[in-house]
Amino acid sequence: MFVAIVIGKVHRFIPALIGAALTIVIVLLITLKSTDAVISVLNLEQLG
């Protein structure tokens, strides 16, 4: 991600958003220890 930002081929927010999304998914997988639970938590239809 850092290399993509430094090279300047993509906008800065794209690698930042990808990194943030990966961090959220990895943390949820570590804490919940269940793929089904992570999918349930990240289900956007339940938000409203």
C-alpha positions as a Python dict, from the first residue, in 0.01 Angstrom:
ca = {
    (1, 'M'): (0, 0, 0),
    (2, 'F'): (279, 239, 90),
    (3, 'V'): (453, 174, -242),
    (4, 'A'): (135, 253, -436),
    (5, 'I'): (105, 585, -254),
    (6, 'V'): (473, 675, -302),
    (7, 'I'): (479, 586, -672),
    (8, 'G'): (173, 803, -725),
    (9, 'K'): (-2, 585, -983),
    (10, 'V'): (-327, 582, -784),
    (11, 'H'): (-500, 835, -563),
    (12, 'R'): (-399, 822, -197),
    (13, 'F'): (-743, 737, -66),
    (14, 'I'): (-774, 410, -260),
    (15, 'P'): (-487, 222, -89),
    (16, 'A'): (-592, 378, 242),
    (17, 'L'): (-948, 245, 205),
    (18, 'I'): (-824, -98, 100),
    (19, 'G'): (-588, -110, 398),
    (20, 'A'): (-863, -3, 637),
    (21, 'A'): (-1105, -263, 501),
    (22, 'L'): (-844, -538, 528),
    (23, 'T'): (-764, -432, 884),
    (24, 'I'): (-1130, -447, 985),
    (25, 'V'): (-1179, -791, 829),
    (26, 'I'): (-859, -932, 981),
    (27, 'V'): (-941, -800, 1328),
    (28, 'L'): (-1293, -940, 1309),
    (29, 'L'): (-1163, -1278, 1191),
    (30, 'I'): (-916, -1291, 1480),
    (31, 'T'): (-1165, -1187, 1747),
    (32, 'L'): (-1476, -1371, 1627),
    (33, 'K'): (-1296, -1680, 1491),
    (34, 'S'): (-1584, -1753, 1256),
    (35, 'T'): (-1627, -1655, 893),
    (36, 'D'): (-2006, -1667, 921),
    (37, 'A'): (-1999, -1427, 1215),
    (38, 'V'): (-1781, -1180, 1023),
    (39, 'I'): (-2015, -1192, 723),
    (40, 'S'): (-2310, -1136, 958),
    (41, 'V'): (-2140, -835, 1117),
    (42, 'L'): (-2045, -682, 781),
    (43, 'N'): (-2389, -737, 624),
    (44, 'L'): (-2499, -395, 496),
    (45, 'E'): (-2864, -499, 457),
    (46, 'Q'): (-2900, -513, 836),
    (47, 'L'): (-2802, -147, 872),
    (48, 'G'): (-3122, -18, 753),
}
